[in-house]
Amino acid sequence: MKLALVLLHSLLLGPLTWTPVAAKLRALGVATVVPSMVHVTDVDEPPFWPQIGAVVKDSVSHLPQDQPIVLVAHSNAGLVVPPVVPAAGRPVVGCVFVDASLPSRRGPTPAASPERLAYLRSIAAEGRLPQWTTWWDDNTVAPLFPDPRTRALVSAEQPRLAVSYYEQQIPVPPGWDHRPCAYLLFGPPYDRMAQESLTRGWNVAEIPGGHLHQLTDPDTVTAHIIALTAGWHSPAG
């Protein structure tokens, strides 16, 4: 049975960040699912990772029960991949990290470093962060998008993530990476994560671009995801 790809968006953004790549994959006949996780921190108290796992499991429930999947995680969604693997409710053949944060080799993984958590607390209001695209000036944000319309649509669906999301420790179940993993790099600061992926023995590819390069060049990103997952046919133990 052919693999289905499950595209996980950053928790600071929304599923529209994967829409162009999902359309390209489906046009190629690849079953593709893009769960929406924008509401997982509607409640303020962690842990939030169990809800993420439940959302992913529900999103693939329409697929044939024995259809294997590949998890493709962008940005901070990379940290939740380990607990999602056993929660998905079906065979996970492999995992692709796209300009993403990496989970610890052994858990749990802090959702943020102490320094980053201090910064996030400093910009929060009433326990919630401002929308991600407002964290920087326009000269930094505008080039991330292919056009103003896409920027407006993606910006509109951003949640105001609870600061408590970054206070949680995300588990790393043993054996989650006993399956192929790969890394697709767009650029700094995630080059450090790509280098770490090499030390873990993963395949690594690079497409120079901004952090939302899947919006500006979905054809190339799609092609690289397909190339990285080529030959991933049967789940590992």
C-alpha positions as CSV (number, residue, x, y, z in Angstrom):
1,M,0.0,0.0,0.0
2,K,1.3,3.5,-0.9
3,L,2.3,5.8,1.9
4,A,0.2,8.7,3.1
5,L,2.0,11.9,4.2
6,V,0.9,13.8,7.3
7,L,2.1,17.4,7.2
8,L,2.4,18.9,10.6
9,H,2.4,22.7,10.8
10,S,4.2,24.9,13.4
11,L,2.1,25.3,16.5
12,L,2.7,29.1,16.0
13,L,1.1,29.0,12.6
14,G,-1.6,26.9,10.9
15,P,-2.3,24.4,8.2
16,L,-2.3,26.9,5.4
17,T,1.5,26.9,5.6
18,W,1.3,23.4,4.1
19,T,-1.5,23.9,1.6
20,P,0.6,24.5,-1.6
21,V,2.7,21.4,-0.9
22,A,-0.3,19.3,-0.1
23,A,-1.9,20.3,-3.4
24,K,1.3,19.3,-5.3
25,L,1.5,16.0,-3.5
26,R,-2.2,15.2,-4.2
27,A,-1.8,16.1,-7.8
28,L,1.0,13.5,-7.9
29,G,-1.4,10.9,-6.5
30,V,0.1,10.9,-3.0
31,A,-2.5,10.7,-0.1
32,T,-1.9,13.8,2.0
33,V,-3.3,14.9,5.3
34,V,-2.8,18.3,7.0
35,P,-4.2,18.3,10.5
36,S,-5.1,21.6,12.1
37,M,-3.6,22.1,15.5
38,V,-4.4,25.7,15.9
39,H,-6.8,25.0,18.9
40,V,-4.6,22.7,20.9
41,T,-3.7,25.4,23.5
42,D,-7.2,26.8,23.8
43,V,-7.0,25.6,27.3
44,D,-4.1,27.1,29.2
45,E,-2.6,24.2,31.1
46,P,0.0,21.8,29.8
47,P,0.6,19.1,28.7
48,F,-0.6,19.8,25.2
49,W,1.2,17.0,23.4
50,P,-1.5,14.4,24.1
51,Q,-4.1,16.7,22.3
52,I,-1.7,17.0,19.3
53,G,-1.5,13.2,19.1
54,A,-5.3,12.9,19.3
55,V,-5.7,15.5,16.5
56,V,-3.3,13.6,14.3
57,K,-5.0,10.3,15.0
58,D,-8.4,11.8,14.2
59,S,-7.1,13.4,11.0
60,V,-5.9,10.1,9.5
61,S,-9.0,8.1,10.6
62,H,-10.5,8.3,7.1
63,L,-7.5,6.5,5.7
64,P,-7.5,2.7,5.4
65,Q,-6.7,1.3,8.8
66,D,-3.5,-0.4,7.6
67,Q,-2.2,2.4,5.4
68,P,1.2,3.4,6.6
69,I,2.0,7.1,7.1
70,V,5.0,9.4,7.1
71,L,5.1,12.4,9.5
72,V,6.4,15.6,8.0
73,A,7.0,18.2,10.6
74,H,7.8,21.9,10.1
75,S,9.4,24.2,12.7
76,N,8.5,23.6,16.3
77,A,6.2,20.7,15.3
78,G,9.4,18.7,15.2
79,L,9.5,18.5,19.0
80,V,6.1,16.6,19.2
81,V,7.0,14.0,16.6
82,P,8.1,11.3,19.1
83,P,4.8,11.2,21.1
84,V,2.8,11.4,17.9
85,V,4.4,8.3,16.4
86,P,2.7,5.9,18.9
87,A,-0.4,8.1,19.1
88,A,-1.2,8.0,15.4
89,G,-2.9,4.7,15.6
90,R,-1.3,3.2,12.5
91,P,2.2,2.3,11.2
92,V,4.5,5.3,11.0
93,V,7.1,4.4,8.3
94,G,9.3,7.4,8.8
95,C,9.6,11.0,9.8
96,V,10.8,14.1,7.9
97,F,11.8,17.3,9.7
98,V,11.5,20.4,7.6
99,D,13.4,23.4,8.9
100,A,12.4,22.0,12.3
101,S,13.5,21.8,15.9
102,L,14.7,18.3,16.9
103,P,13.6,16.3,19.9
104,S,16.2,15.2,22.4
105,R,17.9,12.0,21.8
106,R,16.5,10.9,25.1
107,G,13.5,12.5,26.6
108,P,11.9,14.5,27.8
109,T,12.5,17.5,25.5
110,P,12.0,21.0,26.9
111,A,9.6,22.9,24.6
112,A,11.9,26.0,25.1
113,S,15.3,26.7,26.6
114,P,15.3,28.8,29.8
115,E,16.5,31.8,27.8
116,R,13.8,31.5,25.1
117,L,11.1,31.0,27.7
118,A,12.2,34.1,29.5
119,Y,11.9,36.1,26.2
120,L,8.5,34.6,25.4
121,R,7.2,35.5,28.9
122,S,8.4,39.1,28.3
123,I,6.3,39.5,25.1
124,A,3.2,37.7,26.4
125,A,0.0,39.3,27.5
126,E,-2.4,37.6,29.9
127,G,-0.6,34.3,29.4
128,R,-0.7,34.3,25.6
129,L,1.8,35.2,22.9
130,P,1.2,37.7,20.1
131,Q,0.7,36.1,16.7
132,W,4.1,34.9,15.4
133,T,4.3,37.3,12.4
134,T,4.1,40.3,14.7
135,W,7.3,39.4,16.5
136,W,9.5,41.1,13.8
137,D,9.4,44.1,11.5
138,D,7.9,44.0,8.1
139,N,11.2,43.8,6.3
140,T,11.8,40.5,8.0
141,V,8.3,39.0,7.7
142,A,7.3,40.1,4.1
143,P,10.0,38.0,2.3
144,L,8.7,34.8,4.0
145,F,5.6,35.0,1.8
146,P,5.1,34.8,-2.0
147,D,2.5,37.5,-2.1
148,P,0.4,39.8,0.2
149,R,-2.7,37.6,-0.2
150,T,-0.9,34.5,1.1
151,R,0.6,36.5,3.9
152,A,-2.8,37.8,4.9
153,L,-4.4,34.3,4.9
154,V,-1.6,32.6,6.8
155,S,-1.4,35.5,9.3
156,A,-5.2,35.4,9.9
157,E,-5.2,31.8,11.1
158,Q,-2.3,32.1,13.5
159,P,-3.2,31.3,17.1
160,R,-2.1,33.3,20.1
161,L,-0.3,30.4,21.6
162,A,-0.4,30.0,25.4
163,V,3.0,30.7,27.0
164,S,2.4,27.5,29.1
165,Y,2.9,25.5,25.8
166,Y,6.6,26.4,26.2
167,E,6.7,25.3,29.8
168,Q,6.0,21.7,29.1
169,Q,8.3,18.8,28.8
170,I,7.6,16.7,25.7
171,P,8.2,12.9,26.1
172,V,10.5,11.0,23.8
173,P,9.2,7.4,23.8
174,P,11.9,4.8,23.3
175,G,12.1,3.5,19.8
176,W,10.2,6.3,18.1
177,D,13.2,6.8,15.7
178,H,13.6,3.1,14.9
179,R,12.4,4.0,11.5
180,P,14.0,6.2,8.7
181,C,14.2,9.9,9.5
182,A,15.4,12.7,7.3
183,Y,15.9,16.5,7.5
184,L,15.1,19.2,5.0
185,L,16.9,22.5,5.7
186,F,16.0,25.9,4.4
187,G,18.6,27.9,6.3
188,P,19.8,29.4,9.6
189,P,19.3,29.0,12.4
190,Y,18.2,25.5,11.6
191,D,21.5,24.6,10.0
192,R,22.5,23.5,13.5
193,M,19.6,21.0,13.5
194,A,20.6,19.8,10.1
195,Q,24.1,19.1,11.4
196,E,22.7,17.3,14.4
197,S,20.6,15.2,12.1
198,L,23.8,14.1,10.2
199,T,25.3,12.9,13.5
200,R,22.1,10.8,14.1
201,G,22.7,9.1,10.7
202,W,19.8,10.7,9.0
203,N,19.6,11.8,5.3
204,V,19.8,15.6,5.0
205,A,18.9,17.8,2.1
206,E,18.9,21.6,1.7
207,I,16.9,24.1,-0.3
208,P,18.2,27.6,0.5
209,G,15.3,29.8,1.4
210,G,13.3,31.4,4.2
211,H,11.6,29.6,7.1
212,L,8.3,29.4,5.1
213,H,9.9,28.3,1.9
214,Q,7.2,25.7,1.4
215,L,4.9,28.6,0.5
216,T,7.3,30.3,-1.9
217,D,8.6,27.2,-3.7
218,P,6.2,24.3,-3.2
219,D,7.4,22.5,-6.3
220,T,10.9,22.1,-5.0
221,V,9.9,21.4,-1.5
222,T,7.5,18.7,-2.7
223,A,10.2,17.1,-4.9
224,H,12.6,17.0,-2.0
225,I,10.1,15.4,0.4
226,I,9.4,12.7,-2.2
227,A,13.1,12.1,-2.8
228,L,13.8,11.9,0.9
229,T,11.0,9.4,1.5
230,A,11.7,7.2,-1.6
231,G,12.1,3.6,-0.6
232,W,10.3,4.0,2.7
233,H,7.8,1.2,2.2
234,S,7.5,-0.8,5.4
235,P,7.5,0.3,9.0
236,A,10.5,-0.6,11.2
237,G,10.0,-2.3,14.5
